[in-house]
Amino acid sequence: MDTIEIFIRKLEAEIEELPSGTLQPETNYRQLPEWSSMHALILIALAETEYDVTLTGEDLRASTTVQAIYSLIASRAN
Amino acid sequence: MAQFSVSGSRLCGVAAAVPAAKQHNADYDHISEQERSLLIKTTGIATRHIAPAGMATSDLCLHAAEKLIAALNWNKDEIDLLIFVSQSQDYFLPATSVVLQARLGLPKTTAAFDISLGCSGYVYGLSTLTSMMATGGFRKALLLAGDISSAGITPKDKSTWPLFGDAGTASAFCYDANAKTHINLQSDGKGFEAIIIPDGGLRNPVNEHTFIEEETDKGIVRHRRNLWLNGLDVFNFSIREAPPSINTCLNQAGISSDEIDFFIFHQANKLILETIRKKLKLPPEKVPYSLADYGNTSSASIPLTMATLGDAAVGNKRWVLAGFGVGLSWGTALIETQDLLCLPILEIESP
């Protein structure tokens, strides 16, 4: 499993709308003005293709910060 | 387990017809410029062809079938089977396939019936057709698959309007005792509300509330005769179920993904397709897309994408065809073709 820094770098690479450095472990990403439902799908796709981890809509609703979503993915990754 | 292998039919040609009129997502002003560019980038859909009022799915399938029959130099009296796959049929009844049998000038000895499925419909139609042809009782068969999805969507709903395009297709199958087809079919009706037009059938007949528009989310205004799409559920379903369905079909056939020339996925949207492709570790050149120019064309998307390949289909080719979506319903077919005829996409001005 990647470190949280690498995870953030990969997520920012997928979401061009977010200026580099926007995402920090404590960031409540769903409150960002740029965040949309499309970004939720991009995050789910990243978890599937990079870590072979399935995230549901419920998982996203329950994980408000970048750290929380990273920890969830890490706990499910092989 | 709905997994089986049958011999007896070979796909020998595909043709597709779309309405000439186009909608460009770059012009979709129901959403902000920022949202629009994110939508086009993520879905991969730039343009869709939209039917004018009065055009029915059968009109598009008819044009495609006539062109294909002529190109193959088929004698119409030898066409023993016509299957029409759609969820936008011409009439509540009778079945559109039977109407098409007459419009195409096919003999009364032709068996004709409809299959009501969308995204998975081509694979289900192909499996039904190949199973019937395996009996040896059919010489030539047509699988006509298409949808005018635009009839159920509104520009006020950003979750559906920029995604769907209209198309009708024709696929021609010849009897060939040596041609083997491998099939894997699945369904999960617990997800029936993930993609649904709620009113208009017998469960919820059209009533005084049917056409009342409601804003269910920002940018999503719809009534109960419109197509409702739960994007997150469909996304999760597609990336969860399509890859194992494809792997199961390959294992069943004893063929590795390296031995497949083309993987044709139902054209849902680019993010879904790329996630499936990456999970299966497939190179992009083996997974062609048609969605940039045509969008999600429902039951037409697999044969339409095949038709866009043109001369690339010449020679002996192995194909994996995977459909997944409304139902929820999904399936994979593995077929082999020899010099498959792929006609250029037809653009139709009026019915």
HADDOCK unambig.tbl for C-alpha pairs under 7 A between the chains (distance, minus, plus):
assign (segid A and resid 41 and name CA) (segid B and resid 232 and name CA) 6.94 0.50 0.50
assign (segid A and resid 45 and name CA) (segid B and resid 275 and name CA) 5.91 0.50 0.50
assign (segid A and resid 49 and name CA) (segid B and resid 275 and name CA) 6.10 0.50 0.50
assign (segid A and resid 49 and name CA) (segid B and resid 278 and name CA) 6.11 0.50 0.50
assign (segid A and resid 49 and name CA) (segid B and resid 279 and name CA) 5.72 0.50 0.50
assign (segid A and resid 57 and name CA) (segid B and resid 232 and name CA) 6.78 0.50 0.50
